[in-house]
Amino acid sequence: MLTPSLSRHGRRVAGCASGLAGVLGAVLSGVLAAPPAQAQALFGAGEVDANRFLLVAAPIGSAGERFQLNIYEQLKGTRPCFAVGEGKPAAVNPLLSTFDFTGICSRFIDANGYSLRIGGSDLATSYRLSVVREGQDILLVARPTKATGLGEMVVARTGGLGSGFLKLELEPNWRLMRRQFGGRSLGHVYVYTDAAPVAAPGGMPSAMPGMPAAVPGMPGMPAAKPPEGQSASPAAPAPATDAPAAR
């Protein structure tokens, strides 16, 4: 007499377990299928000690005429990770390349280690950071990788031409932050600003032509107001830049 009862009980337990598995599967499927904007919102940004970091235009190629972004971090004071010269552009001696810097220094040399962030929006998948020569300067620029409606932004500069490793000085309102998840710091660095920059009157713009003063949809960034006497109308997105990154 006990066997049928246990059998019915087992079927009920199995049915509940199957239902729970279905619910969990649906939730997990929804998370994995979430659009990038929702997924990016999972990451926060934490402050760092700027004195421990250095942005560098690192030469690449046999002639050393092209550059890529390197970011060095001094974790411990056991040995210096880099030395910076005087003047502009300031030459950098990457000392960490001469010893085993494990636990002493960190080195971020590509998009796996750093990305762009504006306010609450992680732009790792829609912008790339490239070091380019522009006139008599070497610039760190953020370039869109797809049609985002945004233009290029000047993020940092060396302050002159030179060879070898050169220090990059961040433009006003730009700083470094650390990517976080659940309040825990990760091994990824943001090149960060609170809001999309605009051109400075009478000087080199921190935003290339086509960059709006506000980024629609980004948290904390108000929409630009139309001129008096005109009604607001959607702005046509600027075309994405197809030029290859200088690596």
C-alpha positions in Angstrom: 0.0 0.0 0.0 3.0 2.3 0.6 4.5 1.9 -2.9 1.8 3.7 -4.9 1.8 6.6 -2.4 5.6 6.9 -2.7 5.3 6.6 -6.4 2.8 9.5 -6.6 5.0 11.5 -4.3 8.0 10.9 -6.4 6.1 12.0 -9.5 5.1 15.2 -7.8 8.7 16.0 -6.7 9.9 15.2 -10.2 7.3 17.5 -11.7 8.2 20.4 -9.4 11.9 19.9 -10.2 11.2 19.9 -13.9 9.1 23.1 -13.5 11.8 24.8 -11.5 14.5 23.8 -14.1 12.3 25.3 -16.8 11.9 28.6 -15.0 15.7 28.8 -14.2 16.4 27.9 -17.8 14.2 30.7 -19.1 15.8 33.2 -16.7 19.3 32.2 -17.7 18.3 32.3 -21.4 17.0 35.8 -20.9 20.2 37.0 -19.3 22.4 35.5 -22.0 20.2 36.9 -24.7 20.1 40.4 -23.1 21.1 43.2 -25.5 24.7 44.6 -25.0 23.3 47.8 -23.3 21.7 45.7 -20.6 24.7 43.5 -20.2 27.1 46.4 -19.9 25.0 47.9 -17.1 26.1 45.0 -15.0 29.6 46.5 -14.7 30.3 49.5 -12.5 33.3 51.8 -12.3 35.5 52.4 -9.2 38.0 55.1 -8.5 41.8 54.4 -8.8 44.9 56.2 -7.5 45.9 58.1 -10.6 49.5 58.5 -9.3 50.0 54.7 -9.8 49.1 54.7 -13.5 50.8 55.9 -16.7 49.3 56.1 -20.2 52.0 55.4 -22.9 52.2 55.7 -26.6 54.2 52.6 -27.3 56.0 52.2 -30.7 55.1 49.3 -32.9 56.5 48.0 -36.1 60.1 47.9 -37.3 60.4 51.6 -38.0 58.6 52.6 -34.8 56.5 55.2 -36.6 53.2 53.7 -35.4 52.0 53.5 -31.8 49.5 51.7 -29.6 48.2 52.5 -26.2 49.8 50.8 -23.2 48.7 51.5 -19.6 51.1 50.7 -16.7 50.2 50.4 -13.1 52.5 50.4 -10.1 51.1 47.8 -7.6 53.9 47.8 -5.1 56.9 50.0 -4.4 59.3 47.1 -4.4 60.8 48.3 -7.8 59.7 51.1 -10.0 57.7 50.0 -13.0 58.5 53.0 -15.2 60.5 56.2 -15.4 59.3 59.4 -17.0 61.6 62.1 -18.5 61.1 65.8 -18.5 59.5 68.1 -21.1 57.0 67.4 -23.8 56.8 64.9 -25.2 58.1 63.1 -22.2 60.1 60.0 -22.9 59.1 56.9 -20.9 61.5 54.0 -19.9 59.3 50.9 -19.4 61.4 49.4 -16.6 58.8 46.6 -16.0 60.1 45.0 -19.2 63.5 44.3 -17.6 62.4 42.1 -14.7 59.6 39.7 -13.6 57.0 42.3 -12.6 54.4 39.7 -11.3 52.7 41.3 -8.2 54.7 44.5 -8.6 53.3 46.0 -11.8 50.3 45.6 -14.1 50.5 46.2 -17.9 47.4 46.7 -20.0 48.3 46.5 -23.7 45.2 45.9 -25.7 41.3 46.0 -25.6 41.3 43.0 -23.2 42.8 45.3 -20.5 41.2 48.7 -21.2 38.2 50.2 -22.9 36.1 53.5 -23.1 33.4 54.4 -20.7 31.2 57.5 -20.6 29.1 58.0 -17.5 27.0 54.9 -17.0 27.7 53.4 -20.4 30.5 50.9 -21.0 31.5 51.5 -24.7 33.9 48.6 -25.0 32.0 47.0 -27.9 31.3 50.3 -29.8 34.6 52.2 -29.5 38.2 51.5 -29.9 41.2 53.5 -28.5 43.9 54.2 -31.1 47.1 56.2 -31.0 47.6 58.3 -34.1 49.9 61.1 -35.4 48.1 64.3 -36.0 50.2 67.3 -37.3 52.9 67.9 -34.7 51.3 65.8 -32.0 50.5 62.2 -31.1 46.9 61.7 -30.0 44.9 59.0 -28.2 41.6 59.0 -29.9 38.4 57.0 -29.3 36.9 55.8 -32.6 33.5 54.3 -33.2 33.5 50.8 -34.5 29.9 50.9 -35.6 27.2 53.5 -36.3 26.6 54.9 -32.9 25.7 58.5 -33.9 28.9 59.7 -32.3 32.2 61.0 -33.8 35.8 60.6 -32.7 37.0 62.0 -29.4 40.5 63.2 -28.5 41.2 61.5 -25.1 45.0 62.2 -24.5 48.1 63.6 -26.3 51.8 63.6 -26.0 52.3 67.3 -26.5 54.7 66.9 -29.4 56.4 64.4 -31.7 59.0 62.0 -30.6 60.3 58.4 -30.9 60.2 55.5 -28.5 57.8 55.3 -25.6 56.1 58.6 -24.9 53.8 59.7 -22.1 50.2 60.5 -22.9 48.5 63.3 -20.9 44.8 62.9 -20.5 42.6 65.7 -21.7 40.6 67.7 -19.1 37.6 65.8 -17.6 39.1 62.4 -18.5 40.5 60.0 -16.0 41.1 56.3 -15.3 38.7 54.1 -13.4 38.5 50.3 -12.6 35.8 48.1 -14.0 33.8 46.5 -11.2 31.2 43.7 -10.9 29.1 43.3 -7.8 31.3 45.9 -6.0 34.5 43.9 -6.7 37.3 45.4 -8.8 38.3 43.5 -11.9 41.5 43.4 -13.9 40.2 45.9 -16.5 40.7 49.7 -16.7 38.3 52.3 -18.1 39.4 55.4 -19.9 36.5 57.4 -18.4 34.7 60.7 -18.6 31.4 61.7 -16.9 29.8 63.1 -20.1 30.6 63.3 -23.8 33.1 66.2 -24.3 32.6 69.2 -26.6 35.0 71.4 -28.5 36.8 74.0 -26.4 36.3 77.6 -27.8 39.4 78.7 -29.7 41.4 75.5 -29.1 41.8 71.9 -30.2 38.5 70.1 -29.6 38.3 67.3 -27.2 35.6 66.0 -29.4 36.1 65.6 -33.1 33.5 67.1 -35.6 30.2 65.3 -35.4 30.4 64.5 -31.7 27.3 65.7 -29.9 27.4 67.5 -26.5 25.2 64.8 -25.0 24.8 61.2 -25.8 21.1 60.2 -26.1 20.1 57.4 -23.8 23.2 57.5 -21.6 22.4 57.8 -17.9 23.1 61.2 -16.5 23.4 62.9 -19.9 20.6 65.4 -20.7 19.4 65.8 -24.2 20.6 68.9 -26.1 18.0 71.7 -26.3 17.1 73.0 -29.7 17.7 76.6 -30.6 14.9 79.1 -29.7 12.1 79.1 -32.1 12.8 75.6 -33.4 11.2 72.4 -32.5 13.3 69.4 -31.5 13.9 66.9 -34.3 15.9 63.7 -34.3 19.5 64.2 -35.3 20.9 62.1 -38.1 23.6 59.8 -36.8 27.1 60.4 -38.0 28.6 57.7 -40.2 31.0 55.2 -38.5 34.7 55.7 -39.2 36.1 53.0 -41.4 39.8 53.9 -41.0 41.8 51.1 -39.4 43.2 51.7 -36.0 46.9 52.6 -35.7 48.3 49.6 -33.8 
